[in-house]
Protein backbone atom coordinates (compact mmCIF):
# COMPACT_ATOMS: atom_id res chain seq x y z
CA UNK A 1 0.00 0.00 0.00
CA UNK A 2 2.83 2.40 0.89
CA UNK A 3 4.54 1.64 -2.40
CA UNK A 4 1.35 2.35 -4.37
CA UNK A 5 0.83 5.64 -2.47
CA UNK A 6 4.49 6.60 -3.09
CA UNK A 7 4.16 5.93 -6.84
CA UNK A 8 0.98 8.02 -7.10
CA UNK A 9 2.62 10.96 -5.29
CA UNK A 10 5.77 10.59 -7.40
CA UNK A 11 3.67 10.55 -10.57
CA UNK A 12 1.81 13.72 -9.54
CA UNK A 13 5.05 15.55 -8.69
CA UNK A 14 6.61 14.46 -11.98
CA UNK A 15 3.52 15.64 -13.89
CA UNK A 16 3.71 19.05 -12.18
CA UNK A 17 7.38 19.48 -13.06
CA UNK A 18 6.95 18.33 -16.65
CA UNK A 19 4.00 20.64 -17.22
CA UNK A 20 6.38 23.59 -16.69
CA UNK A 21 8.86 22.37 -19.30
CA UNK A 22 7.06 24.08 -22.16
CA UNK A 23 8.97 27.28 -21.41
CA UNK A 24 7.67 30.74 -20.84
CA UNK A 25 6.23 32.51 -23.84
CA UNK A 26 6.87 36.23 -23.68
CA UNK A 27 4.34 38.23 -25.67
CA UNK A 28 5.84 40.48 -28.30
CA UNK A 29 4.54 43.71 -26.77
CA UNK A 30 4.98 47.15 -28.27
CA UNK A 31 7.26 48.03 -25.35
CA UNK A 32 9.52 45.09 -26.20
CA UNK A 33 9.52 46.07 -29.89
CA UNK A 34 10.41 49.70 -29.05
CA UNK A 35 13.27 48.53 -26.85
CA UNK A 36 14.47 46.21 -29.62
CA UNK A 37 14.48 49.01 -32.21
CA UNK A 38 16.52 51.25 -29.88
CA UNK A 39 19.00 48.44 -29.17
CA UNK A 40 19.35 47.56 -32.87
CA UNK A 41 19.77 51.24 -33.78
CA UNK A 42 22.52 51.63 -31.16
CA UNK A 43 24.26 48.49 -32.40
CA UNK A 44 24.21 49.74 -36.01
CA UNK A 45 25.56 53.13 -34.90
CA UNK A 46 28.33 51.48 -32.88
CA UNK A 47 29.26 49.32 -35.88
CA UNK A 48 29.20 52.39 -38.12
CA UNK A 49 26.61 50.69 -40.30
CA UNK A 50 25.04 54.01 -41.20
CA UNK A 51 22.53 52.63 -43.69
CA UNK A 52 21.22 50.12 -41.18
CA UNK A 53 21.00 52.82 -38.49
CA UNK A 54 19.03 55.04 -40.89
CA UNK A 55 16.75 52.07 -41.55
CA UNK A 56 15.58 52.30 -37.92
CA UNK A 57 14.62 55.96 -38.47
CA UNK A 58 11.81 57.66 -40.35
CA UNK A 59 13.25 58.93 -43.63
CA UNK A 60 14.31 62.61 -43.50
CA UNK A 61 13.40 62.90 -39.83
CA UNK A 62 15.58 64.55 -37.19
CA UNK A 63 16.87 61.11 -36.14
CA UNK A 64 17.74 60.24 -39.75
CA UNK A 65 19.63 63.51 -40.10
CA UNK A 66 21.53 62.81 -36.86
CA UNK A 67 22.78 59.50 -38.27
CA UNK A 68 24.03 61.35 -41.35
CA UNK A 69 25.71 63.91 -39.07
CA UNK A 70 27.51 61.18 -37.12
CA UNK A 71 28.58 59.58 -40.39
CA UNK A 72 30.04 62.89 -41.57
CA UNK A 73 31.83 63.57 -38.25
CA UNK A 74 33.35 60.10 -38.03
CA UNK A 75 34.51 60.19 -41.66
CA UNK A 76 35.65 63.81 -41.67
CA UNK A 77 37.61 63.63 -38.42
CA UNK A 78 38.75 60.07 -39.18
CA UNK A 79 37.91 58.71 -35.73
CA UNK A 80 40.04 55.63 -35.17
CA UNK A 81 37.76 54.57 -32.35
CA UNK A 82 34.07 55.40 -32.38
CA UNK A 83 31.65 54.04 -29.81
CA UNK A 84 27.91 54.43 -29.47
CA UNK A 85 26.29 52.54 -26.63
CA UNK A 86 22.82 52.73 -25.13
CA UNK A 87 23.28 51.29 -21.67
CA UNK A 88 19.90 52.20 -20.10
CA UNK A 89 16.42 52.21 -21.65
CA UNK A 90 13.69 53.25 -19.23
CA UNK A 91 10.23 54.77 -18.99
CA UNK A 92 8.89 53.34 -22.26
CA UNK A 93 5.43 54.73 -22.95
CA UNK A 94 3.27 53.65 -25.87
CA UNK A 95 0.12 55.42 -26.98
CA UNK A 96 -1.35 54.12 -30.22
CA UNK A 97 1.19 54.48 -33.02
CA UNK A 98 3.54 56.69 -30.98
CA UNK A 99 6.03 55.82 -28.27
CA UNK A 100 8.76 57.42 -26.26
CA UNK A 101 11.62 56.11 -24.15
CA UNK A 102 14.29 57.71 -22.01
CA UNK A 103 17.70 56.37 -23.01
CA UNK A 104 21.22 56.87 -21.70
CA UNK A 105 23.82 57.16 -24.46
CA UNK A 106 27.58 56.88 -24.08
CA UNK A 107 29.40 57.69 -27.29
CA UNK A 108 32.75 59.06 -28.45
CA UNK A 109 31.36 62.58 -28.55
CA UNK A 110 29.09 62.96 -25.53
CA UNK A 111 27.47 61.16 -22.59
CA UNK A 112 23.81 62.09 -22.22
CA UNK A 113 20.20 61.16 -21.61
CA UNK A 114 17.83 61.48 -24.54
CA UNK A 115 14.07 61.36 -24.64
CA UNK A 116 13.57 59.39 -27.85
CA UNK A 117 10.35 59.38 -29.88
CA UNK A 118 9.17 56.60 -32.16
CA UNK A 119 6.30 56.14 -34.58
CA UNK A 120 4.81 52.92 -35.90
CA UNK A 121 4.93 53.03 -39.70
CA UNK A 122 3.48 50.07 -41.59
CA UNK A 123 3.48 48.05 -38.37
CA UNK A 124 7.17 48.76 -37.69
CA UNK A 125 8.51 51.09 -34.98
CA UNK A 126 10.88 53.80 -36.26
CA UNK A 127 12.76 56.56 -34.44
CA UNK A 128 11.89 60.07 -35.56
CA UNK A 129 13.15 62.47 -32.91
CA UNK A 130 15.04 62.82 -29.65
CA UNK A 131 15.88 65.55 -27.18
CA UNK A 132 19.01 65.49 -25.04
CA UNK A 133 18.74 66.23 -21.36
CA UNK A 134 21.41 65.98 -18.72
C-alpha positions as CSV (number, residue, x, y, z in Angstrom):
1,X,0.0,0.0,0.0
2,X,2.8,2.4,0.9
3,X,4.5,1.6,-2.4
4,X,1.3,2.3,-4.4
5,X,0.8,5.6,-2.5
6,X,4.5,6.6,-3.1
7,X,4.2,5.9,-6.8
8,X,1.0,8.0,-7.1
9,X,2.6,11.0,-5.3
10,X,5.8,10.6,-7.4
11,X,3.7,10.5,-10.6
12,X,1.8,13.7,-9.5
13,X,5.1,15.5,-8.7
14,X,6.6,14.5,-12.0
15,X,3.5,15.6,-13.9
16,X,3.7,19.0,-12.2
17,X,7.4,19.5,-13.1
18,X,6.9,18.3,-16.6
19,X,4.0,20.6,-17.2
20,X,6.4,23.6,-16.7
21,X,8.9,22.4,-19.3
22,X,7.1,24.1,-22.2
23,X,9.0,27.3,-21.4
24,X,7.7,30.7,-20.8
25,X,6.2,32.5,-23.8
26,X,6.9,36.2,-23.7
27,X,4.3,38.2,-25.7
28,X,5.8,40.5,-28.3
29,X,4.5,43.7,-26.8
30,X,5.0,47.1,-28.3
31,X,7.3,48.0,-25.4
32,X,9.5,45.1,-26.2
33,X,9.5,46.1,-29.9
34,X,10.4,49.7,-29.0
35,X,13.3,48.5,-26.8
36,X,14.5,46.2,-29.6
37,X,14.5,49.0,-32.2
38,X,16.5,51.2,-29.9
39,X,19.0,48.4,-29.2
40,X,19.4,47.6,-32.9
41,X,19.8,51.2,-33.8
42,X,22.5,51.6,-31.2
43,X,24.3,48.5,-32.4
44,X,24.2,49.7,-36.0
45,X,25.6,53.1,-34.9
46,X,28.3,51.5,-32.9
47,X,29.3,49.3,-35.9
48,X,29.2,52.4,-38.1
49,X,26.6,50.7,-40.3
50,X,25.0,54.0,-41.2
51,X,22.5,52.6,-43.7
52,X,21.2,50.1,-41.2
53,X,21.0,52.8,-38.5
54,X,19.0,55.0,-40.9
55,X,16.7,52.1,-41.5
56,X,15.6,52.3,-37.9
57,X,14.6,56.0,-38.5
58,X,11.8,57.7,-40.3
59,X,13.2,58.9,-43.6
60,X,14.3,62.6,-43.5
61,X,13.4,62.9,-39.8
62,X,15.6,64.5,-37.2
63,X,16.9,61.1,-36.1
64,X,17.7,60.2,-39.8
65,X,19.6,63.5,-40.1
66,X,21.5,62.8,-36.9
67,X,22.8,59.5,-38.3
68,X,24.0,61.3,-41.3
69,X,25.7,63.9,-39.1
70,X,27.5,61.2,-37.1
71,X,28.6,59.6,-40.4
72,X,30.0,62.9,-41.6
73,X,31.8,63.6,-38.3
74,X,33.3,60.1,-38.0
75,X,34.5,60.2,-41.7
76,X,35.7,63.8,-41.7
77,X,37.6,63.6,-38.4
78,X,38.7,60.1,-39.2
79,X,37.9,58.7,-35.7
80,X,40.0,55.6,-35.2
81,X,37.8,54.6,-32.4
82,X,34.1,55.4,-32.4
83,X,31.6,54.0,-29.8
84,X,27.9,54.4,-29.5
85,X,26.3,52.5,-26.6
86,X,22.8,52.7,-25.1
87,X,23.3,51.3,-21.7
88,X,19.9,52.2,-20.1
89,X,16.4,52.2,-21.6
90,X,13.7,53.3,-19.2
91,X,10.2,54.8,-19.0
92,X,8.9,53.3,-22.3
93,X,5.4,54.7,-23.0
94,X,3.3,53.7,-25.9
95,X,0.1,55.4,-27.0
96,X,-1.4,54.1,-30.2
97,X,1.2,54.5,-33.0
98,X,3.5,56.7,-31.0
99,X,6.0,55.8,-28.3
100,X,8.8,57.4,-26.3
101,X,11.6,56.1,-24.1
102,X,14.3,57.7,-22.0
103,X,17.7,56.4,-23.0
104,X,21.2,56.9,-21.7
105,X,23.8,57.2,-24.5
106,X,27.6,56.9,-24.1
107,X,29.4,57.7,-27.3
108,X,32.7,59.1,-28.4
109,X,31.4,62.6,-28.6
110,X,29.1,63.0,-25.5
111,X,27.5,61.2,-22.6
112,X,23.8,62.1,-22.2
113,X,20.2,61.2,-21.6
114,X,17.8,61.5,-24.5
115,X,14.1,61.4,-24.6
116,X,13.6,59.4,-27.8
117,X,10.4,59.4,-29.9
118,X,9.2,56.6,-32.2
119,X,6.3,56.1,-34.6
120,X,4.8,52.9,-35.9
121,X,4.9,53.0,-39.7
122,X,3.5,50.1,-41.6
123,X,3.5,48.1,-38.4
124,X,7.2,48.8,-37.7
125,X,8.5,51.1,-35.0
126,X,10.9,53.8,-36.3
127,X,12.8,56.6,-34.4
128,X,11.9,60.1,-35.6
129,X,13.1,62.5,-32.9
130,X,15.0,62.8,-29.7
131,X,15.9,65.6,-27.2
132,X,19.0,65.5,-25.0
133,X,18.7,66.2,-21.4
134,X,21.4,66.0,-18.7
